[in-house]
């Protein structure tokens, strides 16, 4: 195999056990990247915080959906699908009523900016 270092026999041991000198084995033996980096507890705490923040964001998004009862359990994918469907519905409704976003109001269909003058 390419990139794999051969195992060598440990001469200090009578058992003749194989010793792995690969970089991956050294990382595993030292418990990390040579003592550099964050301790495992700090990494775990940061990951728990990240997951909790993401979970709260999805719960908040689900609460804003008008067609979903508050006690309904949905997957993250279901929440995203319902949210994009609702946004598309709102966009169609606004377009049917002739609403044009203030930023888009100043552009021609070709994409050129229209300079407005006070009349």
Residue pairs with C-beta under 8 A, 6 or more apart in sequence:
4 22
5 20
5 21
5 22
7 18
7 19
7 20
7 21
8 18
8 19
8 21
9 16
9 17
9 18
9 19
10 16
10 17
10 18
10 19
27 33
27 34
32 40
38 46
58 76
58 79
61 79
61 83
62 68
62 72
62 74
62 79
62 82
63 70
64 83
65 79
65 82
65 83
65 86
66 86
67 82
67 86
68 74
68 82
74 82
106 113
106 114
106 116
107 113
107 114
108 114
